[in-house]
Amino acid sequence: MNVALSPDLQTVTQVTHWTDRLFSFRVTRPKSLRFRSGEFVMIGLAGDNGKPILRAYSIASPAWDEELEFYSIKVPDGPLTSRLQHIEVGQPIILRPKPVGTLVHDALKPGKRLWFLATGTGFAPFASLLREPETWEKYETVVMMHTCREVGELDYGRRLVEDLRDDLLIGELIGDKLHYYPTTTREESPFMGRITDNLTSGKVFADLGLEGPLDPALDRAMVCGSLAFNKDVAAVLESFGLQEGSNSAPADYVIEKAFVGDGV
């Protein structure tokens, strides 16, 4: 494949390094690309042999954004991120414009309270959905639970959440609907603990002043993290009576199965 002539190339417009392990970047958006907030695409770079190294990345920008944003971990010897973490503004990146994914509103039955449950860079699809007007039009309450090991790893999500109410498009829609619950598991912070523990113990409900526990008649959830995290959270959700849904069979919760993990 001659990458230089590929119609899938887009240009990097912004790069932000949040920690020594996390960064985000924005690229130009193909004019023909249409996607639902929460979906992912394949992106990558050319390898040493000229063949593209591609991985699935959730689009962190909402469907209405004129550019595409991505949020990534840095892996020193990862096939892709060992290269991707060094990208600079103006450089080309490969993007296959065929969005797919399960973290979309269409995959959930109607409900009143929506839970976004993420660890690490699993926050990315929710960065898209938090900026999607449909999220705030459909639900009375939105809870963003995000867990990382250290406080600095929460910065990308915290900054985005803090800016939401000032957003000209969705600020007025949000009102008092948003409840943000960032926790850490290693470094001391105002809120500690794993998402699974805080849900089962009821701590998140007490801390946020919300009625608990989870109720399948009321609650809907989207989950994005490591395979182990996804499995553990699914078990917790199902213990409360929630059932997994999909694009073809909407239900109470959905899981993103194409998450980019630590080996990329």
C-alpha positions as CSV (number, residue, x, y, z in Angstrom):
1,M,0.0,0.0,0.0
2,N,1.3,3.4,-0.9
3,V,0.3,5.4,2.2
4,A,1.4,8.7,0.6
5,L,-1.4,8.4,-2.0
6,S,-4.0,7.0,0.4
7,P,-7.4,8.9,0.5
8,D,-7.6,8.0,4.2
9,L,-4.9,10.5,5.3
10,Q,-5.9,13.3,7.6
11,T,-3.8,16.1,9.2
12,V,-3.0,16.5,12.9
13,T,-4.2,19.9,14.1
14,Q,-3.5,19.8,17.8
15,V,-1.6,17.6,20.3
16,T,-1.9,17.9,24.1
17,H,0.2,15.8,26.5
18,W,-1.7,15.4,29.8
19,T,0.8,13.2,31.6
20,D,3.9,11.1,30.7
21,R,1.4,8.3,29.9
22,L,-1.6,10.1,28.4
23,F,-2.2,12.5,25.4
24,S,-4.9,13.7,23.2
25,F,-4.9,15.0,19.6
26,R,-7.2,16.4,17.0
27,V,-7.1,15.8,13.2
28,T,-9.0,17.1,10.2
29,R,-12.4,15.4,9.6
30,P,-13.2,13.9,6.2
31,K,-16.1,15.8,4.7
32,S,-17.9,12.5,4.0
33,L,-17.6,11.1,7.5
34,R,-20.8,10.7,9.4
35,F,-20.9,9.0,12.8
36,R,-22.9,8.7,16.0
37,S,-21.4,10.2,19.1
38,G,-19.7,7.3,21.0
39,E,-18.6,5.3,18.0
40,F,-15.0,4.4,17.0
41,V,-12.9,4.3,13.9
42,M,-9.6,2.7,12.9
43,I,-6.6,5.1,13.0
44,G,-2.9,4.6,12.6
45,L,0.5,5.4,11.1
46,A,2.7,3.8,8.4
47,G,5.1,1.1,9.7
48,D,8.7,0.7,8.7
49,N,7.7,-1.6,5.9
50,G,5.2,1.0,4.6
51,K,2.2,-1.0,5.7
52,P,-0.2,0.8,8.1
53,I,-0.4,0.0,11.8
54,L,-4.0,0.5,12.7
55,R,-6.0,0.3,15.9
56,A,-9.6,1.0,17.0
57,Y,-9.9,4.4,18.7
58,S,-13.1,5.9,20.1
59,I,-13.8,9.3,18.7
60,A,-13.7,11.7,21.6
61,S,-15.3,14.6,19.8
62,P,-19.1,14.8,19.3
63,A,-20.8,14.1,16.0
64,W,-21.2,17.8,15.3
65,D,-17.6,18.8,15.7
66,E,-15.7,19.9,12.5
67,E,-12.6,18.0,13.6
68,L,-12.0,14.6,15.2
69,E,-10.4,14.2,18.6
70,F,-8.8,11.1,20.1
71,Y,-7.5,10.3,23.6
72,S,-4.7,7.8,24.0
73,I,-2.3,6.0,26.3
74,K,1.4,6.0,25.6
75,V,3.1,2.6,25.5
76,P,6.9,2.8,25.0
77,D,7.1,-0.4,23.0
78,G,3.6,-0.5,21.7
79,P,3.4,-1.2,17.9
80,L,1.3,2.0,17.4
81,T,1.5,4.3,20.4
82,S,5.3,4.1,20.5
83,R,5.1,6.1,17.3
84,L,1.8,7.9,17.8
85,Q,2.8,9.7,21.0
86,H,5.4,11.6,19.0
87,I,3.1,13.1,16.4
88,E,3.1,16.8,15.8
89,V,0.8,19.4,14.3
90,G,0.8,19.2,10.5
91,Q,1.7,15.5,10.3
92,P,-0.5,13.0,8.4
93,I,-2.4,10.2,10.1
94,I,-4.3,7.3,8.6
95,L,-8.0,7.2,9.3
96,R,-10.4,4.6,8.0
97,P,-13.8,6.5,7.9
98,K,-16.0,3.5,8.8
99,P,-17.4,4.3,12.3
100,V,-18.9,1.5,14.4
101,G,-19.6,0.8,18.0
102,T,-22.1,0.0,20.7
103,L,-21.8,3.0,23.0
104,V,-24.6,4.9,21.2
105,H,-28.0,6.0,22.4
106,D,-29.7,3.8,19.9
107,A,-28.5,0.7,21.8
108,L,-30.3,1.6,25.0
109,K,-34.0,1.5,25.9
110,P,-35.5,4.8,27.2
111,G,-34.6,5.6,30.8
112,K,-34.3,8.5,33.2
113,R,-30.7,8.2,34.6
114,L,-27.7,7.5,32.4
115,W,-24.4,6.2,33.9
116,F,-21.1,6.6,32.0
117,L,-18.6,4.2,33.6
118,A,-14.9,4.4,32.5
119,T,-11.4,3.7,33.5
120,G,-8.3,5.5,32.0
121,T,-8.6,6.4,28.4
122,G,-12.0,4.6,28.3
123,F,-13.2,8.1,29.0
124,A,-12.9,8.9,25.3
125,P,-16.3,7.9,24.0
126,F,-17.9,9.7,26.9
127,A,-16.0,12.8,26.0
128,S,-18.1,12.6,22.8
129,L,-21.4,11.7,24.4
130,L,-21.1,14.4,27.1
131,R,-20.9,17.0,24.4
132,E,-23.8,15.4,22.4
133,P,-27.1,17.3,22.8
134,E,-29.1,14.1,22.6
135,T,-27.6,12.9,25.9
136,W,-29.1,15.9,27.8
137,E,-32.4,15.8,25.9
138,K,-33.0,12.1,26.7
139,Y,-32.1,11.9,30.3
140,E,-33.0,13.6,33.6
141,T,-29.7,12.7,35.2
142,V,-26.3,11.8,33.8
143,V,-23.6,10.4,36.1
144,M,-20.0,10.3,34.8
145,M,-17.9,7.9,36.9
146,H,-14.2,7.9,35.9
147,T,-11.5,6.0,37.7
148,C,-7.7,6.2,37.3
149,R,-4.7,5.3,39.4
150,E,-3.4,8.8,39.9
151,V,-5.0,12.3,40.1
152,G,-3.1,13.6,37.1
153,E,-4.7,10.9,34.9
154,L,-8.1,12.4,35.5
155,D,-7.1,15.8,34.1
156,Y,-8.4,15.3,30.5
157,G,-11.8,14.3,31.7
158,R,-12.0,16.9,34.6
159,R,-11.1,19.7,32.2
160,L,-13.7,18.6,29.7
161,V,-16.4,18.3,32.4
162,E,-15.6,21.7,33.9
163,D,-16.1,23.3,30.5
164,L,-19.4,21.7,29.7
165,R,-21.7,24.2,31.3
166,D,-20.0,27.0,29.5
167,D,-20.5,25.3,26.1
168,L,-22.7,27.5,23.9
169,L,-24.4,24.5,22.3
170,I,-25.3,22.3,25.3
171,G,-24.6,24.5,28.4
172,E,-28.2,25.4,28.9
173,L,-29.4,21.8,28.3
174,I,-27.2,20.4,31.1
175,G,-28.5,22.5,34.0
176,D,-28.2,20.4,37.2
177,K,-28.4,17.1,35.3
178,L,-24.7,16.3,35.4
179,H,-23.0,14.5,38.3
180,Y,-19.3,14.0,38.0
181,Y,-17.6,11.3,40.2
182,P,-13.8,11.0,39.5
183,T,-12.0,8.5,41.7
184,T,-8.4,7.2,42.1
185,T,-7.2,3.8,43.3
186,R,-3.6,4.6,44.2
187,E,-3.0,8.3,44.8
188,E,-5.0,10.0,47.6
189,S,-7.9,12.2,46.2
190,P,-11.3,13.5,47.4
191,F,-13.0,10.3,46.1
192,M,-11.3,6.9,46.2
193,G,-12.1,3.4,45.0
194,R,-13.1,1.3,42.1
195,I,-16.3,1.9,40.2
196,T,-17.6,-1.6,41.0
197,D,-17.0,-1.2,44.7
198,N,-18.6,2.3,44.8
199,L,-21.7,1.0,43.0
200,T,-22.2,-2.1,45.1
201,S,-21.4,-0.4,48.4
202,G,-23.7,2.5,47.6
203,K,-21.0,5.0,48.2
204,V,-21.4,6.9,44.9
205,F,-25.1,7.4,45.7
206,A,-24.3,8.7,49.2
207,D,-21.5,11.0,47.9
208,L,-23.6,12.5,45.1
209,G,-26.9,12.6,46.9
210,L,-28.6,10.2,44.4
211,E,-31.3,7.7,45.1
212,G,-30.0,4.1,45.0
213,P,-29.4,1.4,44.2
214,L,-29.4,0.9,40.4
215,D,-32.9,0.2,39.1
216,P,-33.5,-1.4,35.7
217,A,-36.7,0.6,35.4
218,L,-34.8,3.8,35.8
219,D,-31.1,3.4,35.0
220,R,-29.2,2.9,31.8
221,A,-25.4,2.5,31.5
222,M,-22.5,2.6,29.1
223,V,-19.2,0.9,30.0
224,C,-15.7,1.4,28.6
225,G,-12.4,0.1,30.0
226,S,-10.2,-2.9,30.0
227,L,-11.6,-6.4,29.3
228,A,-11.4,-7.2,33.0
229,F,-13.1,-4.0,34.0
230,N,-15.9,-4.5,31.5
231,K,-16.5,-8.0,32.7
232,D,-16.6,-6.9,36.4
233,V,-18.9,-4.0,35.7
234,A,-21.2,-6.1,33.7
235,A,-21.5,-8.5,36.6
236,V,-22.4,-5.7,38.9
237,L,-25.0,-4.2,36.6
238,E,-26.6,-7.6,36.0
239,S,-26.7,-8.2,39.8
240,F,-29.0,-5.1,39.9
241,G,-31.2,-6.6,37.1
242,L,-29.9,-4.6,34.1
243,Q,-29.5,-6.5,30.8
244,E,-26.9,-6.0,28.1
245,G,-28.1,-4.4,24.9
246,S,-26.8,-3.8,21.3
247,N,-27.5,-1.9,18.2
248,S,-29.9,-4.6,17.0
249,A,-31.5,-5.3,20.5
250,P,-31.5,-2.2,22.7
251,A,-31.5,-2.9,26.5
252,D,-30.3,-1.4,29.8
253,Y,-26.5,-1.3,29.4
254,V,-23.9,-1.5,26.7
255,I,-20.1,-2.3,26.7
256,E,-17.5,-1.1,24.2
257,K,-15.6,-4.2,23.2
258,A,-13.0,-2.5,20.9
259,F,-11.2,-0.5,23.7
260,V,-7.6,0.3,23.0
261,G,-5.6,-1.2,25.9
262,D,-2.1,-1.2,27.3
263,G,-0.5,-3.2,24.5
264,V,-1.2,-0.8,21.6
